[in-house]
Amino acid sequence: MAAGDSLQPLLSGDPLRVAHDFARPELLAEALTHRSALDRQPDLKAAFPHGNERLEFLGDRVLSLAMADLLLRRFPHEREGDLARRHGALVRASTLAEIAVEIGLGATLRLGDSEPQVDDVRPTILADALEAVLGAVFLDAGFAAAAACIERLWGERLSNTLAAPRDAKTSLQEWAQARRLPLPAYNEVGREGPPHAPVFVVDVSIKGHDPGRGRAGSKREAERLAAAALLERLGAS
């Protein structure tokens, strides 16, 4: 949705294919309102003074708990470490951004003029908005509805035919230890983007090798991407 659109519920049918019919459509409207859209739209600012940030905060927690419950039920014999790796891979920002693209979330967002529109929406904004949508479902219909929505949206990503993924930071640490090298060192080397949506830039270095770099909306995800980049260069991914 273009940034100049009026405050309209935006909700005929199920535009995001989340299979949830909102009893309180204003919750979805809030979830799809990015903070950057507020400055030039007084009606939006009056209705949603924080944009979708509060729903994003809630949705992040709902997603984490629902995913933990799903994994415990799907993999009853796996150890905590394997479950944690699966959980981390399924709730990380890059996975959320992929799902957001699949359901066409970018085309429904209200964004400010400073943000790219529709097909070029930044992955961090897409990931945050998907969390906000999940928070909206939770407030509208409760945890069971939100968990069912998550199970549908993640679909085959939850398949028990997949091996538990290895965390890039753990793999890089093990690579260094196997060669009796010092542990990887992570350094935040900068921040990009507007203050309300910073992008962290992190380098990871191992003695004797050029550093790997990651950029993401959270420092933790930037570190993971940096580790993955260095692993790929080392031929160890």
N, C-alpha and C positions, 0 to 999 in steps of 0.2 A: 504494500500500500504506500502511496506517495506521501511524503511528509506533509504536504499541504492539505490532505484530506480532513474533513470535519470529524468531530467525535461521533463516530457511527459504530454500532456494535459489531459489524463485520462478520456476522454469523449466520448466514443462511446455510443450512445443512452442516456439513463437517469439513470446512475448508482445509483443515490440516490433516485430515484422514487419521485422527486419533481415536475415532469411534467413541466419542463422548459427546452427548447432547447436553450442553450447559444449561442448567436451570437459572444460573446467574451469569448471563453473557458478559456483563461488565467485567467479570474476572478475567475472561479471555482477552477482552479489549485492553485491560491493564497489562496482561502478560506480553502483549504484542506492541507495547509502547516503550520504545527505548528512550532513555533520558535525553538523548540529543535532540529529540523531537519537541521538547517542552519549551525551549526558549522563544520560539516564534509562534507558538500555538497556545494562547491563553486558556482555551477550553480544555485542552489536554492537561495543562499544568494544574488547573483547578481540580480536575477530576483525579489525576494521578501525579501528585507532586513529586514522587520519587521515581516516576517511570515504572519499569518492571523490576527494579532492584530488590524490593522486599519479597516479591514472589519468587525471584531467582534464589534468594537466600533460603526460603522455605523449600523450594523444589529440589535444591541440592541435597538437603537432609532427607527428604522423602525418597529421592532416587537412591541414595546410599543405603537406607534401611531396606527398601523394597528389593534392591539388587542383592543384598546380603541374604535376605529371606529366600529369594528365588534360587540362589546358588546353593544354599544349604539343602533345599529340597531336591534340586536336580542332581547334585553330586554328594550323596549321603556318605560316601566312603573317602572323600578327599580330605587331606590334612589342611590345617589352617593356612599354611604358607601358600599352597596351591590355590585355595579359595581366595586368598588376598590378592594374588596375582591376577586371577580372573576378574575379580571385582575392580581392581585398579584399571585394567584394560577396558572394561565395559563402561565405566563412569568417567573416564578422562575426557577432556575437552574435545580432542580430535574425533572421538567416537560420537559424541553428542552433535558435533558440527556435521558429520556425515549423515546422521539420521535427520537432522534439520533440513539438509539439502534434499533428502529423499522425499520428505513430506511437503516440500515447497514452502517452508516457513519464511524464507527470505522475502517472498512476494507479498506476505501478509503483514510484515513489520511496519510500524510507523517509525521513521528515522528522520533525523535532522539533515539539513542541507550539507553538513560537513561529512556525512557518512555516505559511502557508495550505496547505490540502491539495487534491489532485487538480486540480480545474478552476481554482483560483486560484493555482497555484504560480507564483512570480515568474519572469519570462522569463530572468533571469540564471542562476537555479538550473537551469532547463531546458537552457539552452545549455551550461552547465558539465557537466551530467549526460550530455548527448549526446556531448561530447568524451570523458568518462570511459568511456562505452560503446565508443567507437571505440578507445580505449586498451586496453580489455579484449579486444576482438576481435584486436587486434594481438598481444597477449601470448598469446592462446589459439591463434592460427593463423598469425601472421605478417603481413607487410606486404601481400602480394597479396590476402589475404582481407579485410583492412581496407580496401584501396583499392576492391575490388569492392563492398563494403558501402557505401562512400561514393558510388560511382557509382550504385548502386541508389537510395539514399535521396535524393540530390540530383536525380535523374531529369531532368525537363524544365528544371530550372534551368540545366542544362548545355547547353541547346539552342543550336546554332550559328545559329539564326534570330534570336537576340537580339543587338542591338548592344552593344558593350562599354560597360558603365555608367560614368557620370561620377561620380567621387568628390565628395561634397558639399563637402568642405573645399577641393578644387581649384577647383570651380565658383565657390564664394564668393570665393576669392582672385582669380579671373579677372574676376568681376563688379566687384570693387573696383578692380582695375587698369584696367579699361576706362573707369572714370569718374575716374581719376586720384586715387583716394582712398587713404589709408593702408591697409596690409594688415590683415585681420581680427585682432583681439586676443582670445585665449582665456584665460579666468580660471576656475580652480576656486573656486566660491563656497560649497561645502559638501560634506558626506558624510552619507549617510543609511543606515539599516539597521544590523544587528548588526556587530560588529567582524570576525567571520569571513566576512562576505559584504557588504562595503561597497558602496554605490551612490554613484558620483561625480556631483556636480552641477556642470555647467560652463556658463558664459555666454560667448557670442561677440559682440563688438560691432564695428560699423563706424561711423566718424565720421558723425554726423547721423542715425543710425537707432537705434531701440530694440534692445536685445540679444535674441538668440535663446538658448534654454536647452535643454540636453539632460541626461538622467539615464541612467546605464548602469553596468554592473558593472566597466567599465574606463574609465580616463580617456580613452583614445583613442576608444572608441565614444561616450562622452558628448560629446566634441568634434564627432564626425561628426554626431550627432543635433542638436546645437546649430546647426551649420552648415546642416543640412537645414531646421530650423525657421525660421531667419532667411531662407534662400532662398525658402521658401514665402511668408513674409510680404512679401518684396520682389517676389514674382511672377516669380522667376527660376528656379524649380525645374523 
